[in-house]
Amino acid sequence: MWVRWFQQQVLSRIWLTFVVLGLSFIGFGVGSLNLFYLFQANARFLAENGLMAVFDGGLRQLVELLVIAYLSLLSYIVFKACEQRLSRWLTGP
């Protein structure tokens, strides 16, 4: 459903594909910046402080980090789709 819309509205327009490519590149970069270190720090916080860390928001922060990771993954997928479309356009027949 949204994939078809994306193909019809974005990938069919080269200029819009290029704009979305740039935005998704920025989204992936921002979303994945230091994500590994934040996961590591959160896991250490939860492991060292146990149940008190859960009450202090450690579990909520872990869920937020997972959401950011999946949004970053979605940005990467959009980036790769736009990259493929632009590559096919540039190297066309």
mmCIF file as gemmi writes it, N, C-alpha and C atoms, coordinates in Angstrom:
data_model
loop_
_atom_site.group_PDB
_atom_site.id
_atom_site.type_symbol
_atom_site.label_atom_id
_atom_site.label_alt_id
_atom_site.label_comp_id
_atom_site.label_asym_id
_atom_site.label_entity_id
_atom_site.label_seq_id
_atom_site.pdbx_PDB_ins_code
_atom_site.Cartn_x
_atom_site.Cartn_y
_atom_site.Cartn_z
_atom_site.occupancy
_atom_site.B_iso_or_equiv
_atom_site.pdbx_formal_charge
_atom_site.auth_seq_id
_atom_site.auth_asym_id
_atom_site.pdbx_PDB_model_num
ATOM 1 N N . MET Axp A 1 ? 0.828 -1.174 0 1 0 ? 1 A 1
ATOM 2 C CA . MET Axp A 1 ? 0 0 0 1 0 ? 1 A 1
ATOM 3 C C . MET Axp A 1 ? 0.878 1.245 0 1 0 ? 1 A 1
ATOM 4 N N . TRP Axp A 2 ? 1.701 1.486 1.034 1 0 ? 2 A 1
ATOM 5 C CA . TRP Axp A 2 ? 2.568 2.661 1.023 1 0 ? 2 A 1
ATOM 6 C C . TRP Axp A 2 ? 3.743 2.466 0.079 1 0 ? 2 A 1
ATOM 7 N N . VAL Axp A 3 ? 4.089 1.204 -0.197 1 0 ? 3 A 1
ATOM 8 C CA . VAL Axp A 3 ? 5.176 0.923 -1.133 1 0 ? 3 A 1
ATOM 9 C C . VAL Axp A 3 ? 4.77 1.366 -2.532 1 0 ? 3 A 1
ATOM 10 N N . ARG Axp A 4 ? 3.559 1.057 -2.917 1 0 ? 4 A 1
ATOM 11 C CA . ARG Axp A 4 ? 3.063 1.472 -4.231 1 0 ? 4 A 1
ATOM 12 C C . ARG Axp A 4 ? 3.031 2.995 -4.342 1 0 ? 4 A 1
ATOM 13 N N . TRP Axp A 5 ? 2.58 3.668 -3.281 1 0 ? 5 A 1
ATOM 14 C CA . TRP Axp A 5 ? 2.556 5.125 -3.275 1 0 ? 5 A 1
ATOM 15 C C . TRP Axp A 5 ? 3.973 5.665 -3.436 1 0 ? 5 A 1
ATOM 16 N N . PHE Axp A 6 ? 4.93 5.083 -2.699 1 0 ? 6 A 1
ATOM 17 C CA . PHE Axp A 6 ? 6.324 5.51 -2.778 1 0 ? 6 A 1
ATOM 18 C C . PHE Axp A 6 ? 6.862 5.334 -4.197 1 0 ? 6 A 1
ATOM 19 N N . GLN Axp A 7 ? 6.55 4.226 -4.814 1 0 ? 7 A 1
ATOM 20 C CA . GLN Axp A 7 ? 7.013 3.979 -6.186 1 0 ? 7 A 1
ATOM 21 C C . GLN Axp A 7 ? 6.398 4.967 -7.167 1 0 ? 7 A 1
ATOM 22 N N . GLN Axp A 8 ? 5.103 5.22 -7.029 1 0 ? 8 A 1
ATOM 23 C CA . GLN Axp A 8 ? 4.417 6.105 -7.971 1 0 ? 8 A 1
ATOM 24 C C . GLN Axp A 8 ? 4.766 7.574 -7.761 1 0 ? 8 A 1
ATOM 25 N N . GLN Axp A 9 ? 4.873 7.992 -6.507 1 0 ? 9 A 1
ATOM 26 C CA . GLN Axp A 9 ? 5.066 9.414 -6.225 1 0 ? 9 A 1
ATOM 27 C C . GLN Axp A 9 ? 6.533 9.838 -6.154 1 0 ? 9 A 1
ATOM 28 N N . VAL Axp A 10 ? 7.383 8.987 -5.627 1 0 ? 10 A 1
ATOM 29 C CA . VAL Axp A 10 ? 8.779 9.377 -5.415 1 0 ? 10 A 1
ATOM 30 C C . VAL Axp A 10 ? 9.68 8.823 -6.508 1 0 ? 10 A 1
ATOM 31 N N . LEU Axp A 11 ? 9.679 7.524 -6.701 1 0 ? 11 A 1
ATOM 32 C CA . LEU Axp A 11 ? 10.627 6.902 -7.624 1 0 ? 11 A 1
ATOM 33 C C . LEU Axp A 11 ? 10.344 7.224 -9.087 1 0 ? 11 A 1
ATOM 34 N N . SER Axp A 12 ? 9.16 7.717 -9.379 1 0 ? 12 A 1
ATOM 35 C CA . SER Axp A 12 ? 8.861 8.072 -10.765 1 0 ? 12 A 1
ATOM 36 C C . SER Axp A 12 ? 9.363 9.477 -11.125 1 0 ? 12 A 1
ATOM 37 N N . ARG Axp A 13 ? 9.764 10.251 -10.15 1 0 ? 13 A 1
ATOM 38 C CA . ARG Axp A 13 ? 10.293 11.6 -10.372 1 0 ? 13 A 1
ATOM 39 C C . ARG Axp A 13 ? 11.76 11.619 -9.939 1 0 ? 13 A 1
ATOM 40 N N . ILE Axp A 14 ? 12.647 11.807 -10.879 1 0 ? 14 A 1
ATOM 41 C CA . ILE Axp A 14 ? 14.082 11.746 -10.595 1 0 ? 14 A 1
ATOM 42 C C . ILE Axp A 14 ? 14.493 12.807 -9.583 1 0 ? 14 A 1
ATOM 43 N N . TRP Axp A 15 ? 14.006 14.028 -9.718 1 0 ? 15 A 1
ATOM 44 C CA . TRP Axp A 15 ? 14.393 15.091 -8.799 1 0 ? 15 A 1
ATOM 45 C C . TRP Axp A 15 ? 13.936 14.791 -7.381 1 0 ? 15 A 1
ATOM 46 N N . LEU Axp A 16 ? 12.713 14.253 -7.24 1 0 ? 16 A 1
ATOM 47 C CA . LEU Axp A 16 ? 12.195 13.92 -5.922 1 0 ? 16 A 1
ATOM 48 C C . LEU Axp A 16 ? 12.937 12.716 -5.339 1 0 ? 16 A 1
ATOM 49 N N . THR Axp A 17 ? 13.309 11.782 -6.204 1 0 ? 17 A 1
ATOM 50 C CA . THR Axp A 17 ? 14.101 10.636 -5.752 1 0 ? 17 A 1
ATOM 51 C C . THR Axp A 17 ? 15.422 11.121 -5.176 1 0 ? 17 A 1
ATOM 52 N N . PHE Axp A 18 ? 16.046 12.099 -5.828 1 0 ? 18 A 1
ATOM 53 C CA . PHE Axp A 18 ? 17.309 12.635 -5.354 1 0 ? 18 A 1
ATOM 54 C C . PHE Axp A 18 ? 17.144 13.346 -4.011 1 0 ? 18 A 1
ATOM 55 N N . VAL Axp A 19 ? 16.065 14.099 -3.858 1 0 ? 19 A 1
ATOM 56 C CA . VAL Axp A 19 ? 15.797 14.803 -2.602 1 0 ? 19 A 1
ATOM 57 C C . VAL Axp A 19 ? 15.564 13.797 -1.476 1 0 ? 19 A 1
ATOM 58 N N . VAL Axp A 20 ? 14.743 12.783 -1.736 1 0 ? 20 A 1
ATOM 59 C CA . VAL Axp A 20 ? 14.456 11.762 -0.729 1 0 ? 20 A 1
ATOM 60 C C . VAL Axp A 20 ? 15.716 10.967 -0.402 1 0 ? 20 A 1
ATOM 61 N N . LEU Axp A 21 ? 16.559 10.727 -1.401 1 0 ? 21 A 1
ATOM 62 C CA . LEU Axp A 21 ? 17.836 10.057 -1.177 1 0 ? 21 A 1
ATOM 63 C C . LEU Axp A 21 ? 18.671 10.838 -0.16 1 0 ? 21 A 1
ATOM 64 N N . GLY Axp A 22 ? 18.777 12.125 -0.336 1 0 ? 22 A 1
ATOM 65 C CA . GLY Axp A 22 ? 19.541 12.954 0.597 1 0 ? 22 A 1
ATOM 66 C C . GLY Axp A 22 ? 18.944 12.98 1.993 1 0 ? 22 A 1
ATOM 67 N N . LEU Axp A 23 ? 17.627 13.105 2.072 1 0 ? 23 A 1
ATOM 68 C CA . LEU Axp A 23 ? 16.967 13.129 3.377 1 0 ? 23 A 1
ATOM 69 C C . LEU Axp A 23 ? 17.111 11.798 4.11 1 0 ? 23 A 1
ATOM 70 N N . SER Axp A 24 ? 16.99 10.7 3.364 1 0 ? 24 A 1
ATOM 71 C CA . SER Axp A 24 ? 17.129 9.396 4.011 1 0 ? 24 A 1
ATOM 72 C C . SER Axp A 24 ? 18.57 9.143 4.428 1 0 ? 24 A 1
ATOM 73 N N . PHE Axp A 25 ? 19.537 9.669 3.67 1 0 ? 25 A 1
ATOM 74 C CA . PHE Axp A 25 ? 20.942 9.563 4.051 1 0 ? 25 A 1
ATOM 75 C C . PHE Axp A 25 ? 21.189 10.292 5.369 1 0 ? 25 A 1
ATOM 76 N N . ILE Axp A 26 ? 20.636 11.487 5.484 1 0 ? 26 A 1
ATOM 77 C CA . ILE Axp A 26 ? 20.77 12.259 6.729 1 0 ? 26 A 1
ATOM 78 C C . ILE Axp A 26 ? 20.057 11.547 7.874 1 0 ? 26 A 1
ATOM 79 N N . GLY Axp A 27 ? 18.86 11.032 7.609 1 0 ? 27 A 1
ATOM 80 C CA . GLY Axp A 27 ? 18.109 10.308 8.637 1 0 ? 27 A 1
ATOM 81 C C . GLY Axp A 27 ? 18.846 9.078 9.14 1 0 ? 27 A 1
ATOM 82 N N . PHE Axp A 28 ? 19.45 8.345 8.221 1 0 ? 28 A 1
ATOM 83 C CA . PHE Axp A 28 ? 20.222 7.164 8.614 1 0 ? 28 A 1
ATOM 84 C C . PHE Axp A 28 ? 21.439 7.574 9.438 1 0 ? 28 A 1
ATOM 85 N N . GLY Axp A 29 ? 22.112 8.629 9.014 1 0 ? 29 A 1
ATOM 86 C CA . GLY Axp A 29 ? 23.297 9.079 9.744 1 0 ? 29 A 1
ATOM 87 C C . GLY Axp A 29 ? 22.971 9.548 11.146 1 0 ? 29 A 1
ATOM 88 N N . VAL Axp A 30 ? 21.94 10.348 11.276 1 0 ? 30 A 1
ATOM 89 C CA . VAL Axp A 30 ? 21.549 10.855 12.588 1 0 ? 30 A 1
ATOM 90 C C . VAL Axp A 30 ? 21.041 9.718 13.471 1 0 ? 30 A 1
ATOM 91 N N . GLY Axp A 31 ? 20.255 8.823 12.88 1 0 ? 31 A 1
ATOM 92 C CA . GLY Axp A 31 ? 19.69 7.734 13.661 1 0 ? 31 A 1
ATOM 93 C C . GLY Axp A 31 ? 20.703 6.724 14.127 1 0 ? 31 A 1
ATOM 94 N N . SER Axp A 32 ? 21.748 6.517 13.365 1 0 ? 32 A 1
ATOM 95 C CA . SER Axp A 32 ? 22.723 5.494 13.734 1 0 ? 32 A 1
ATOM 96 C C . SER Axp A 32 ? 23.95 6.052 14.442 1 0 ? 32 A 1
ATOM 97 N N . LEU Axp A 33 ? 24.051 7.353 14.539 1 0 ? 33 A 1
ATOM 98 C CA . LEU Axp A 33 ? 25.189 7.987 15.19 1 0 ? 33 A 1
ATOM 99 C C . LEU Axp A 33 ? 25.261 7.571 16.659 1 0 ? 33 A 1
ATOM 100 N N . ASN Axp A 34 ? 26.332 6.929 17.021 1 0 ? 34 A 1
ATOM 101 C CA . ASN Axp A 34 ? 26.581 6.477 18.396 1 0 ? 34 A 1
ATOM 102 C C . ASN Axp A 34 ? 25.528 5.517 18.946 1 0 ? 34 A 1
ATOM 103 N N . LEU Axp A 35 ? 24.736 4.923 18.075 1 0 ? 35 A 1
ATOM 104 C CA . LEU Axp A 35 ? 23.687 4.023 18.546 1 0 ? 35 A 1
ATOM 105 C C . LEU Axp A 35 ? 24.273 2.825 19.286 1 0 ? 35 A 1
ATOM 106 N N . PHE Axp A 36 ? 25.365 2.29 18.796 1 0 ? 36 A 1
ATOM 107 C CA . PHE Axp A 36 ? 26.01 1.152 19.456 1 0 ? 36 A 1
ATOM 108 C C . PHE Axp A 36 ? 26.448 1.517 20.869 1 0 ? 36 A 1
ATOM 109 N N . TYR Axp A 37 ? 27.043 2.695 21.03 1 0 ? 37 A 1
ATOM 110 C CA . TYR Axp A 37 ? 27.519 3.121 22.346 1 0 ? 37 A 1
ATOM 111 C C . TYR Axp A 37 ? 26.359 3.376 23.303 1 0 ? 37 A 1
ATOM 112 N N . LEU Axp A 38 ? 25.269 3.91 22.782 1 0 ? 38 A 1
ATOM 113 C CA . LEU Axp A 38 ? 24.098 4.138 23.63 1 0 ? 38 A 1
ATOM 114 C C . LEU Axp A 38 ? 23.48 2.82 24.087 1 0 ? 38 A 1
ATOM 115 N N . PHE Axp A 39 ? 23.403 1.832 23.186 1 0 ? 39 A 1
ATOM 116 C CA . PHE Axp A 39 ? 22.908 0.503 23.573 1 0 ? 39 A 1
ATOM 117 C C . PHE Axp A 39 ? 23.812 -0.106 24.638 1 0 ? 39 A 1
ATOM 118 N N . GLN Axp A 40 ? 25.106 0.014 24.442 1 0 ? 40 A 1
ATOM 119 C CA . GLN Axp A 40 ? 26.066 -0.547 25.393 1 0 ? 40 A 1
ATOM 120 C C . GLN Axp A 40 ? 25.937 0.126 26.762 1 0 ? 40 A 1
ATOM 121 N N . ALA Axp A 41 ? 25.825 1.438 26.783 1 0 ? 41 A 1
ATOM 122 C CA . ALA Axp A 41 ? 25.682 2.164 28.042 1 0 ? 41 A 1
ATOM 123 C C . ALA Axp A 41 ? 24.369 1.815 28.735 1 0 ? 41 A 1
ATOM 124 N N . ASN Axp A 42 ? 23.298 1.679 27.955 1 0 ? 42 A 1
ATOM 125 C CA . ASN Axp A 42 ? 22.004 1.318 28.526 1 0 ? 42 A 1
ATOM 126 C C . ASN Axp A 42 ? 22.042 -0.082 29.111 1 0 ? 42 A 1
ATOM 127 N N . ALA Axp A 43 ? 22.65 -1.026 28.405 1 0 ? 43 A 1
ATOM 128 C CA . ALA Axp A 43 ? 22.748 -2.396 28.914 1 0 ? 43 A 1
ATOM 129 C C . ALA Axp A 43 ? 23.576 -2.432 30.189 1 0 ? 43 A 1
ATOM 130 N N . ARG Axp A 44 ? 24.663 -1.667 30.228 1 0 ? 44 A 1
ATOM 131 C CA . ARG Axp A 44 ? 25.491 -1.615 31.424 1 0 ? 44 A 1
ATOM 132 C C . ARG Axp A 44 ? 24.706 -1.007 32.591 1 0 ? 44 A 1
ATOM 133 N N . PHE Axp A 45 ? 23.956 0.052 32.321 1 0 ? 45 A 1
ATOM 134 C CA . PHE Axp A 45 ? 23.134 0.7 33.346 1 0 ? 45 A 1
ATOM 135 C C . PHE Axp A 45 ? 22.111 -0.275 33.916 1 0 ? 45 A 1
ATOM 136 N N . LEU Axp A 46 ? 21.428 -0.998 33.023 1 0 ? 46 A 1
ATOM 137 C CA . LEU Axp A 46 ? 20.434 -1.967 33.484 1 0 ? 46 A 1
ATOM 138 C C . LEU Axp A 46 ? 21.087 -3.109 34.252 1 0 ? 46 A 1
ATOM 139 N N . ALA Axp A 47 ? 22.24 -3.584 33.79 1 0 ? 47 A 1
ATOM 140 C CA . ALA Axp A 47 ? 22.909 -4.702 34.453 1 0 ? 47 A 1
ATOM 141 C C . ALA Axp A 47 ? 23.454 -4.306 35.826 1 0 ? 47 A 1
ATOM 142 N N . GLU Axp A 48 ? 23.989 -3.1 35.941 1 0 ? 48 A 1
ATOM 143 C CA . GLU Axp A 48 ? 24.591 -2.674 37.207 1 0 ? 48 A 1
ATOM 144 C C . GLU Axp A 48 ? 23.556 -2.269 38.254 1 0 ? 48 A 1
ATOM 145 N N . ASN Axp A 49 ? 22.438 -1.734 37.821 1 0 ? 49 A 1
ATOM 146 C CA . ASN Axp A 49 ? 21.475 -1.186 38.774 1 0 ? 49 A 1
ATOM 147 C C . ASN Axp A 49 ? 20.191 -1.998 38.895 1 0 ? 49 A 1
ATOM 148 N N . GLY Axp A 50 ? 20.019 -2.995 38.056 1 0 ? 50 A 1
ATOM 149 C CA . GLY Axp A 50 ? 18.888 -3.91 38.169 1 0 ? 50 A 1
ATOM 150 C C . GLY Axp A 50 ? 17.533 -3.245 38.108 1 0 ? 50 A 1
ATOM 151 N N . LEU Axp A 51 ? 16.69 -3.605 39.07 1 0 ? 51 A 1
ATOM 152 C CA . LEU Axp A 51 ? 15.31 -3.139 39.089 1 0 ? 51 A 1
ATOM 153 C C . LEU Axp A 51 ? 15.218 -1.623 39.279 1 0 ? 51 A 1
ATOM 154 N N . MET Axp A 52 ? 16.161 -1.06 40.009 1 0 ? 52 A 1
ATOM 155 C CA . MET Axp A 52 ? 16.154 0.396 40.195 1 0 ? 52 A 1
ATOM 156 C C . MET Axp A 52 ? 16.352 1.114 38.856 1 0 ? 52 A 1
ATOM 157 N N . ALA Axp A 53 ? 17.153 0.548 37.98 1 0 ? 53 A 1
ATOM 158 C CA . ALA Axp A 53 ? 17.361 1.139 36.651 1 0 ? 53 A 1
ATOM 159 C C . ALA Axp A 53 ? 16.082 1.104 35.833 1 0 ? 53 A 1
ATOM 160 N N . VAL Axp A 54 ? 15.31 0.031 35.99 1 0 ? 54 A 1
ATOM 161 C CA . VAL Axp A 54 ? 14.026 -0.071 35.28 1 0 ? 54 A 1
ATOM 162 C C . VAL Axp A 54 ? 13.091 1.035 35.759 1 0 ? 54 A 1
ATOM 163 N N . PHE Axp A 55 ? 13.048 1.264 37.068 1 0 ? 55 A 1
ATOM 164 C CA . PHE Axp A 55 ? 12.19 2.315 37.613 1 0 ? 55 A 1
ATOM 165 C C . PHE Axp A 55 ? 12.687 3.715 37.229 1 0 ? 55 A 1
ATOM 166 N N . ASP Axp A 56 ? 13.984 3.85 37.01 1 0 ? 56 A 1
ATOM 167 C CA . ASP Axp A 56 ? 14.546 5.137 36.624 1 0 ? 56 A 1
ATOM 168 C C . ASP Axp A 56 ? 14.445 5.405 35.123 1 0 ? 56 A 1
ATOM 169 N N . GLY Axp A 57 ? 13.834 4.519 34.373 1 0 ? 57 A 1
ATOM 170 C CA . GLY Axp A 57 ? 13.602 4.751 32.958 1 0 ? 57 A 1
ATOM 171 C C . GLY Axp A 57 ? 14.55 4.017 32.032 1 0 ? 57 A 1
ATOM 172 N N . GLY Axp A 58 ? 15.338 3.108 32.563 1 0 ? 58 A 1
ATOM 173 C CA . GLY Axp A 58 ? 16.279 2.368 31.734 1 0 ? 58 A 1
ATOM 174 C C . GLY Axp A 58 ? 15.598 1.497 30.699 1 0 ? 58 A 1
ATOM 175 N N . LEU Axp A 59 ? 14.492 0.886 31.067 1 0 ? 59 A 1
ATOM 176 C CA . LEU Axp A 59 ? 13.755 0.038 30.128 1 0 ? 59 A 1
ATOM 177 C C . LEU Axp A 59 ? 13.081 0.882 29.045 1 0 ? 59 A 1
ATOM 178 N N . ARG Axp A 60 ? 12.549 2.024 29.448 1 0 ? 60 A 1
ATOM 179 C CA . ARG Axp A 60 ? 11.93 2.931 28.467 1 0 ? 60 A 1
ATOM 180 C C . ARG Axp A 60 ? 12.974 3.434 27.474 1 0 ? 60 A 1
ATOM 181 N N . GLN Axp A 61 ? 14.153 3.746 27.99 1 0 ? 61 A 1
ATOM 182 C CA . GLN Axp A 61 ? 15.222 4.208 27.111 1 0 ? 61 A 1
ATOM 183 C C . GLN Axp A 61 ? 15.647 3.108 26.139 1 0 ? 61 A 1
ATOM 184 N N . LEU Axp A 62 ? 15.662 1.873 26.597 1 0 ? 62 A 1
ATOM 185 C CA . LEU Axp A 62 ? 15.999 0.755 25.722 1 0 ? 62 A 1
ATOM 186 C C . LEU Axp A 62 ? 14.977 0.628 24.594 1 0 ? 62 A 1
ATOM 187 N N . VAL Axp A 63 ? 13.713 0.769 24.905 1 0 ? 63 A 1
ATOM 188 C CA . VAL Axp A 63 ? 12.665 0.712 23.881 1 0 ? 63 A 1
ATOM 189 C C . VAL Axp A 63 ? 12.815 1.877 22.898 1 0 ? 63 A 1
ATOM 190 N N . GLU Axp A 64 ? 13.12 3.065 23.409 1 0 ? 64 A 1
ATOM 191 C CA . GLU Axp A 64 ? 13.333 4.216 22.53 1 0 ? 64 A 1
ATOM 192 C C . GLU Axp A 64 ? 14.526 3.993 21.605 1 0 ? 64 A 1
ATOM 193 N N . LEU Axp A 65 ? 15.586 3.393 22.117 1 0 ? 65 A 1
ATOM 194 C CA . LEU Axp A 65 ? 16.746 3.096 21.279 1 0 ? 65 A 1
ATOM 195 C C . LEU Axp A 65 ? 16.401 2.086 20.192 1 0 ? 65 A 1
ATOM 196 N N . LEU Axp A 66 ? 15.568 1.109 20.52 1 0 ? 66 A 1
ATOM 197 C CA . LEU Axp A 66 ? 15.134 0.135 19.51 1 0 ? 66 A 1
ATOM 198 C C . LEU Axp A 66 ? 14.298 0.802 18.428 1 0 ? 66 A 1
ATOM 199 N N . VAL Axp A 67 ? 13.431 1.723 18.812 1 0 ? 67 A 1
ATOM 200 C CA . VAL Axp A 67 ? 12.62 2.456 17.831 1 0 ? 67 A 1
ATOM 201 C C . VAL Axp A 67 ? 13.527 3.285 16.923 1 0 ? 67 A 1
ATOM 202 N N . ILE Axp A 68 ? 14.509 3.962 17.503 1 0 ? 68 A 1
ATOM 203 C CA . ILE Axp A 68 ? 15.446 4.751 16.701 1 0 ? 68 A 1
ATOM 204 C C . ILE Axp A 68 ? 16.219 3.853 15.748 1 0 ? 68 A 1
ATOM 205 N N . ALA Axp A 69 ? 16.608 2.668 16.221 1 0 ? 69 A 1
ATOM 206 C CA . ALA Axp A 69 ? 17.345 1.73 15.368 1 0 ? 69 A 1
ATOM 207 C C . ALA Axp A 69 ? 16.491 1.294 14.177 1 0 ? 69 A 1
ATOM 208 N N . TYR Axp A 70 ? 15.218 1.002 14.407 1 0 ? 70 A 1
ATOM 209 C CA . TYR Axp A 70 ? 14.357 0.583 13.306 1 0 ? 70 A 1
ATOM 210 C C . TYR Axp A 70 ? 14.036 1.734 12.359 1 0 ? 70 A 1
ATOM 211 N N . LEU Axp A 71 ? 13.901 2.944 12.872 1 0 ? 71 A 1
ATOM 212 C CA . LEU Axp A 71 ? 13.706 4.096 11.998 1 0 ? 71 A 1
ATOM 213 C C . LEU Axp A 71 ? 14.952 4.35 11.157 1 0 ? 71 A 1
ATOM 214 N N . SER Axp A 72 ? 16.105 4.142 11.753 1 0 ? 72 A 1
ATOM 215 C CA . SER Axp A 72 ? 17.357 4.273 11.011 1 0 ? 72 A 1
ATOM 216 C C . SER Axp A 72 ? 17.44 3.215 9.92 1 0 ? 72 A 1
ATOM 217 N N . LEU Axp A 73 ? 17.019 2 10.229 1 0 ? 73 A 1
ATOM 218 C CA . LEU Axp A 73 ? 16.991 0.929 9.235 1 0 ? 73 A 1
ATOM 219 C C . LEU Axp A 73 ? 16.034 1.264 8.096 1 0 ? 73 A 1
ATOM 220 N N . LEU Axp A 74 ? 14.877 1.813 8.428 1 0 ? 74 A 1
ATOM 221 C CA . LEU Axp A 74 ? 13.922 2.227 7.403 1 0 ? 74 A 1
ATOM 222 C C . LEU Axp A 74 ? 14.519 3.318 6.512 1 0 ? 74 A 1
ATOM 223 N N . SER Axp A 75 ? 15.234 4.253 7.1 1 0 ? 75 A 1
ATOM 224 C CA . SER Axp A 75 ? 15.904 5.295 6.313 1 0 ? 75 A 1
ATOM 225 C C . SER Axp A 75 ? 16.927 4.687 5.372 1 0 ? 75 A 1
ATOM 226 N N . TYR Axp A 76 ? 17.643 3.681 5.844 1 0 ? 76 A 1
ATOM 227 C CA . TYR Axp A 76 ? 18.638 3.02 4.999 1 0 ? 76 A 1
ATOM 228 C C . TYR Axp A 76 ? 17.97 2.315 3.82 1 0 ? 76 A 1
ATOM 229 N N . ILE Axp A 77 ? 16.852 1.658 4.068 1 0 ? 77 A 1
ATOM 230 C CA . ILE Axp A 77 ? 16.134 0.956 2.998 1 0 ? 77 A 1
ATOM 231 C C . ILE Axp A 77 ? 15.632 1.95 1.951 1 0 ? 77 A 1
ATOM 232 N N . VAL Axp A 78 ? 15.091 3.079 2.395 1 0 ? 78 A 1
ATOM 233 C CA . VAL Axp A 78 ? 14.634 4.112 1.465 1 0 ? 78 A 1
ATOM 234 C C . VAL Axp A 78 ? 15.832 4.655 0.68 1 0 ? 78 A 1
ATOM 235 N N . PHE Axp A 79 ? 16.951 4.867 1.361 1 0 ? 79 A 1
ATOM 236 C CA . PHE Axp A 79 ? 18.167 5.329 0.696 1 0 ? 79 A 1
ATOM 237 C C . PHE Axp A 79 ? 18.58 4.356 -0.408 1 0 ? 79 A 1
ATOM 238 N N . LYS Axp A 80 ? 18.602 3.066 -0.112 1 0 ? 80 A 1
ATOM 239 C CA . LYS Axp A 80 ? 19.025 2.07 -1.095 1 0 ? 80 A 1
ATOM 240 C C . LYS Axp A 80 ? 18.054 1.998 -2.276 1 0 ? 80 A 1
ATOM 241 N N . ALA Axp A 81 ? 16.757 2.152 -2.026 1 0 ? 81 A 1
ATOM 242 C CA . ALA Axp A 81 ? 15.777 2.14 -3.118 1 0 ? 81 A 1
ATOM 243 C C . ALA Axp A 81 ? 15.994 3.34 -4.039 1 0 ? 81 A 1
ATOM 244 N N . CYS Axp A 82 ? 16.208 4.504 -3.451 1 0 ? 82 A 1
ATOM 245 C CA . CYS Axp A 82 ? 16.455 5.705 -4.253 1 0 ? 82 A 1
ATOM 246 C C . CYS Axp A 82 ? 17.78 5.587 -5.004 1 0 ? 82 A 1
ATOM 247 N N . GLU Axp A 83 ? 18.788 5.041 -4.344 1 0 ? 83 A 1
ATOM 248 C CA . GLU Axp A 83 ? 20.087 4.861 -4.987 1 0 ? 83 A 1
ATOM 249 C C . GLU Axp A 83 ? 19.97 3.936 -6.196 1 0 ? 83 A 1
ATOM 250 N N . GLN Axp A 84 ? 19.233 2.858 -6.039 1 0 ? 84 A 1
ATOM 251 C CA . GLN Axp A 84 ? 19.062 1.921 -7.158 1 0 ? 84 A 1
ATOM 252 C C . GLN Axp A 84 ? 18.33 2.586 -8.318 1 0 ? 84 A 1
ATOM 253 N N . ARG Axp A 85 ? 17.296 3.342 -8.017 1 0 ? 85 A 1
ATOM 254 C CA . ARG Axp A 85 ? 16.529 4.028 -9.068 1 0 ? 85 A 1
ATOM 255 C C . ARG Axp A 85 ? 17.399 5.031 -9.809 1 0 ? 85 A 1
ATOM 256 N N . LEU Axp A 86 ? 18.176 5.82 -9.075 1 0 ? 86 A 1
ATOM 257 C CA . LEU Axp A 86 ? 19.035 6.81 -9.714 1 0 ? 86 A 1
ATOM 258 C C . LEU Axp A 86 ? 20.165 6.144 -10.497 1 0 ? 86 A 1
ATOM 259 N N . SER Axp A 87 ? 20.684 5.04 -9.988 1 0 ? 87 A 1
ATOM 260 C CA . SER Axp A 87 ? 21.738 4.314 -10.709 1 0 ? 87 A 1
ATOM 261 C C . SER Axp A 87 ? 21.211 3.772 -12.025 1 0 ? 87 A 1
ATOM 262 N N . ARG Axp A 88 ? 19.997 3.219 -11.999 1 0 ? 88 A 1
ATOM 263 C CA . ARG Axp A 88 ? 19.398 2.713 -13.249 1 0 ? 88 A 1
ATOM 264 C C . ARG Axp A 88 ? 19.147 3.857 -14.226 1 0 ? 88 A 1
ATOM 265 N N . TRP Axp A 89 ? 18.748 5.009 -13.722 1 0 ? 89 A 1
ATOM 266 C CA . TRP Axp A 89 ? 18.497 6.157 -14.593 1 0 ? 89 A 1
ATOM 267 C C . TRP Axp A 89 ? 19.796 6.652 -15.229 1 0 ? 89 A 1
ATOM 268 N N . LEU Axp A 90 ? 20.86 6.729 -14.415 1 0 ? 90 A 1
ATOM 269 C CA . LEU Axp A 90 ? 22.137 7.231 -14.919 1 0 ? 90 A 1
ATOM 270 C C . LEU Axp A 90 ? 22.809 6.278 -15.903 1 0 ? 90 A 1
ATOM 271 N N . THR Axp A 91 ? 22.651 4.993 -15.67 1 0 ? 91 A 1
ATOM 272 C CA . THR Axp A 91 ? 23.342 3.999 -16.513 1 0 ? 91 A 1
ATOM 273 C C . THR Axp A 91 ? 22.399 3.38 -17.528 1 0 ? 91 A 1
ATOM 274 N N . GLY Axp A 92 ? 21.249 4 -17.754 1 0 ? 92 A 1
ATOM 275 C CA . GLY Axp A 92 ? 20.211 3.482 -18.65 1 0 ? 92 A 1
ATOM 276 C C . GLY Axp A 92 ? 20.723 2.918 -19.964 1 0 ? 92 A 1
ATOM 277 N N . PRO Axp A 93 ? 19.827 2.502 -20.805 1 0 ? 93 A 1
ATOM 278 C CA . PRO Axp A 93 ? 20.2 1.809 -22.05 1 0 ? 93 A 1
ATOM 279 C C . PRO Axp A 93 ? 21.016 2.641 -23.016 1 0 ? 93 A 1
